């Protein structure tokens, strides 16, 4: 079963074709990575899938329902949630408060409920806190729940952003370069967390430049170059593909990952 499918996506910027007729499907099970040299169009593709950019052509299906052109918040409520290449936390809120904000899409409390605090709202608030603390522990930040997010080092901010995204109970989690700026130990921890997320039933689609992380974590790869899909398959198949080798020519990162 495919959880996500894109058909013939195309996007242009001032006449420049950033994504050119790209199609692929993401299985409900497993981890899929979109890779490619700088400027290949990976983030543009993510922005279209998550509703932040409209495709010039093509269609996007989530659980076989078309979501092309839907606003990002409507796509997120359906269960397709993303992180960003640059960390976007509420820096003045605590770790716990950041994750509780991420839970907002799955709660029904509004202003009146916040003021009157009926029993159902108090129960919902308690469940939000329980789930937030559970996720903070899941990403290894359990002893830092009450620390302001701005105090965390970059690697831990990355993990916090993932915890916040998970708070929305996504069916598909889009990770945009989650290993950017991480050291070797942090990258290995991230790989384990991504695997655990998938094992718990969430489909993972990621963009990543760290080829070692990709080869050790992803089950399937989609390769872009100059906006076009040039290969798709298992890590072993992609690594041996002549078009991929040519696209990465001059870089030992792919060949020795």
N, C-alpha and C positions, 0 to 999 in steps of 0.2 A: 504493500500500500504506500502510495506517495502522499506525504503530508503537504508538500509545496511543489508547485510546478510553474515554470515561466515559459512562455511561448513567444519566440520571435521578438524579444525586447530590443528596442532601438531608442537611443537618446542622442540628441545633437545639441551642441552649444555653439551658437554663432556660426553654423555651417560645419563645425568640426564634429565628426561622428565619434562620440565617446563610447557608446555601446552599440554594436552592429549585429542585429538579428540573432541574439543569443537565446538559446533554449536549453533547458535541462530540468530534471526532476530531483527532488530530495526525498529519499525514503523515510518513512516514519521511524525506522530503526537505523541506528548508526550515526556516524559523525561525517559530515561532508565539509570539505574545505575548498574555497575558491582562492586560487593562487595566480600569480603572474607578475611580470616585472613592473617596476614603478610606471605609473601612467597607463596601465592596462585597462583601467575602467572598473576596478573591483568595488570601490566605495560608491561610485555612481550606480552600479548595479544594486548594491545594498540599499541605497537611498530610494530607488524605485520600488524595490520589494517591500520596504517598510513604510511607504507612502509619503516620503519627504520630497520625492521628485516624481513628476508625471512622465511616463514613457511617451515618446513621439509615436511609437507603434508597438504593438504586442500586447499580451495579456498575462495576468498573474492570477494563479489559483491557489487558494489555501484550503486544504481539505475538500478539494473539488468544487469550491464555491469561488467565483471570481471576485477578487478584491481590487482590481485595477482602478486607480483613481480615488480609492477611499482615503480619508484623512488618517494620519498616523495614529491618533488616539483610538479610532474605530478599529483599525487593524490590530492594535495592541490589546484591546478588549476581547477580540476574537481569539487571542492567544499567540500572536506573533509579536515577540518583544525583542528589542535590540539594545546593545551597548554601542558606544561610539569610540572612534579612533582616539579622540582626546577625552580624557576623563571629565565627566559632567556631574559631579556630586554637588550637594548643598554643603559647601565648605564650612559654614557656620553652625551646622547641625551636627549632632553626635552621630556615631556609627549606627546606633539603634534607631535614631530618628530618621536617618536616610533610608534605612530598609523599610521602616513603617510607611514612609511616603510611597515607596514602590508598591505597597499593598493596596493603595487607594483604589486601583482599578477593580479590586475584588471585594470592596466594601460598599455599603449603601447608606452609611451615616452622612447626613448633611448638616447644615448650620443649626436647624431646629433640634435635631437629635443631639448635637454637641452641647446645646444650651440646656435642654431638658433632661438629657441622659436617661432615657427609658431603659428598662432591663435588657432589651434586645441589643441596644447600642453599647451598653456596658459589657455585655457578653462578647460582642463583636470586637470591641477594643481590646479585651483580654486575649482573644484569639489572635488578633493582629500582633500583639506584643509577643505572644508565645511563638508564633511562626517566625517573626523577625529574629528573635533570639536563636531559634533553631537554625536559621540560615546563616546567621553570623558565625555560629559555631561550625557549621558545615564548611565555610571557607577559611576557617582557622583564625577568626578574629573574636572568638568568644570572650576573651578576657579584656577586650577593648571596646565593649559596647557603649560605654559612657564617655569615650574620648571624642573630642571634636574631630570631624573628618579631615580638616586641614592639617592636623598634626601628624596624620599617618604618612609614612613614606610612600613613594609612588607605587611600588609593587602592591602594597596593602590597599591603596586606593583602588587599584584595578580589581582586586578581589571583592572589595566592598561594592563596586559598581555591579559586579556579577550577582552578588547577594541581593542587591536591590532589584535587579531585573528578575531574579527568580521569585521574588516576593509576589509578583503578578501572576504566578502559576502559569508560565508560558507552555504552550504545546510545542512551539518552535522558538529556540533562542538563537538570535543572530549576534555573533561576537565579531566586532570590527577591530582587528589587530589587538587582541587581548594581551599578547606578550610584549607589546612595544614598551621598551624601557626596562624590562625585567632582566635580572641577572640569571645565571644558570640554575641556581637552586630554586628561585621563584618560578622559572619557566617549567621546571619539572613538577613543582607543586601544582601549577596551573593545569598541566597535562592530566594529572591525576584527578583534579576537580572536574574537568571537562568530561572525562571518562565516567566519573560517578554521576554527573548530571544526566548523561545519556542512559546509564544503567537504571536510573530511576524513572525513565520513560519520557524524558524531554528530548525532542529532536534538536540536534545542534548543527548549525551552519556557520562557519567562520571564515573570515578573511585573515590571512596571516602571511608575513614575510619570513618568519623563522621556520626554515625548511626542516630543521631537526624536529621541532615541535609538530609540524604538519605530518611528517612521515611516521612519527611515533604515536600519533593520536588519531588521525583521520582514517576512516575506512574507504572513503571515496573522494576523488579530487576532480574539480573542474578547473581547467587552465585557460586563462584569458591572455591575449596579447593584442595590443592596439585595438581593444574593444571587441575583438572577435573570439569566440570559443575555438581553441585549436586542439584541445584534447579533453578526454574525460575517461575515468576509470579508477582502478585501484592504485595505491601509491606505486607499486611495482610496475604496473603497466604504464603509468604516466612517466615515471623516471626513465623508462626505456624508449619513450616515444621520440622519434627524430625531430618532430616539430617543436617539442618542448625543449629538447637539448639545444636546438638552434636559437630558440627564444631566450634561453639563459646563457648563450654563448659568452664566454668571458667571465662567467661567475661560477666558482667552484661550489657555491652553497648548495645548489640543487644536486650536482653530480656526486657530492660526498656526504649528503645529509643521511 
